[in-house]
Amino acid sequence: MAAHILSRLFSLRPSALDAHLLGFHARPGLTGMTRFAVEFLYFGIKEARACLFAGLFFAAVFLVPRTGLWGVARYDVLLIVALSIQGAMIWSRLETLDELKAITLFHLIGFALEVFKTSGAIQSWSYPDFAWTKVFGVPLFSGFMYAAVGSYIIQAWRLFDLRVEHHPPFWMGVVIALLIYVNFFTHHYIGDYRWYVAACALGLYARSCVIFRPLDVERRMPLLLAFVLIGFFIWLAENLSTFFGIWKYPNQLGAWSMVHVGKWSSWSLLVVMTFTIIVNLKHIKARIHVPA
């Protein structure tokens, strides 16, 4: 059954694939382990589809040689690839112009953070290779790594028909998001308060639940668990990126070593911040339940 489903899905065009994945057809005949297997398969397919931008972009990260292509430096090639993917998604209507505005905001927020973290006074990590498209020592493609997180959440929201119950008041979410972002800068000067901020986020989102539909039945998951899981997969992608030398932490300059597991918490907090921006999109905000 799984092989038949996969062969059918792979034969569809992107628009037809989305129509199939978004189609609601009750399947009362699916029960027990068969239902679990089919739902899990569709969950994986929808996750892969939601990661379209991130998947294509990071495939380029891993495939483009360090020496670049056709005389074009690697970082410059990656910028061209990222712009091409983003343009194709808008052209094919997989993303709207409003969603593009939010993704652009992620790009700018991420790029500003990159400039600060790679500055001579901080040097948290570095981009060692040459590129024409470096600004303040940071290649312009780097902002797309943050934008990829926003793109994933936007695509997953649509494909899984997501809703959120017991979301905190929006202004509180904005305050937490700002504190998260500010701490990425200030912890170099006044100490790292991420765990205090994380504790506030834990209390704020403790009752929040995300409702999603892998196939034909709605499932529930604590929103906090979703933040942590997304952060974990970003941390894995970061390990792969540093392994391929896209950027390097100081302890990786001599030889590669695994990115410290503490970065997982940083990425999870960044996901909270990204989610806060996403939920303010009009069509998404309409599916957020805030208790009176």
Secondary structure, DSSP 8 states (H G I E B T S, - for coil): -HHHHHHHHHTS-HHHHHHHHH-----TT--HHHHHHHHHHHHHHHHHHHTHHHHHHHHHHHHS-TT-BTTB-HHHHHHHHHHHHHHHHHHTTSS-HHHHHHHHHHHHHHHHHHHHHTSTTT-SSB--S--TTEETTEEGGGHHHHHHHHHHHHHHHHHTT-EEES---HHHHHHHHHHHHHHHHHHHHH---HHHHHHHHHHHTTT-EEEE-SSSS-EEEEHHHHHHHHHHHHHHHHHHHHHTTSSB-GGGSSS-----THHHHHHHHHHHHHHHHHTTSHHHHTTB----
